Amino acid sequence: MIQKELLDEFSKQIIAGTLEMGKSQVIDVFDGKIVFRKPIDGRENGGTRKRNRSKAATEDRS
């Protein structure tokens, strides 16, 4: 049942052109509806987001 609902919504989003190909998406449920959205931070994006290092931390590595 969940798989069918997910595929139905995914298909609708593809047809509507609202999904960006090659970009990460988070699948969530709000008010009982499946929604696709962009990741908010690096944790939702598989942790691949680069972190800013402080100047002191980068100087220590030199």
C-alpha positions in Angstrom: 0.0 0.0 0.0 2.7 2.5 0.9 4.8 1.6 -2.1 1.8 2.2 -4.5 1.1 5.6 -2.8 4.8 6.6 -3.0 5.1 5.6 -6.7 1.8 7.4 -7.6 3.1 10.6 -6.0 6.5 10.2 -7.5 5.0 9.8 -10.9 2.8 12.9 -10.5 5.9 14.9 -9.5 7.9 13.7 -12.5 5.0 14.6 -14.9 4.6 18.0 -13.3 8.3 18.6 -13.7 8.8 19.5 -10.0 11.7 17.1 -9.3 15.2 18.0 -10.3 17.0 15.0 -11.8 20.3 14.1 -10.1 19.4 16.1 -7.0 18.8 14.5 -3.6 15.2 14.5 -2.3 13.7 13.8 1.0 10.4 11.9 1.1 8.3 12.9 4.0 4.7 12.7 5.2 2.7 15.8 6.2 -0.9 15.6 7.2 -1.1 12.1 5.7 0.2 13.1 2.3 3.5 12.1 0.8 5.7 15.0 -0.1 9.1 15.4 -1.8 11.4 18.2 -0.7 15.0 19.3 -0.8 17.3 18.2 2.1 17.5 20.9 4.8 21.0 20.1 6.0 23.9 17.7 5.4 22.5 15.0 7.7 19.5 14.5 5.3 21.8 14.6 2.3 23.8 11.5 3.4 26.3 13.7 5.3 28.2 14.6 2.1 27.9 18.4 2.7 31.3 20.0 3.3 31.8 21.6 6.7 33.5 25.0 7.1 36.7 24.7 9.1 37.8 27.5 11.3 41.0 29.3 10.3 42.8 27.9 13.3 41.9 24.4 12.4 43.2 24.8 8.8 46.4 26.5 10.0 47.2 23.6 12.3 47.3 21.2 9.3 49.8 23.4 7.4 
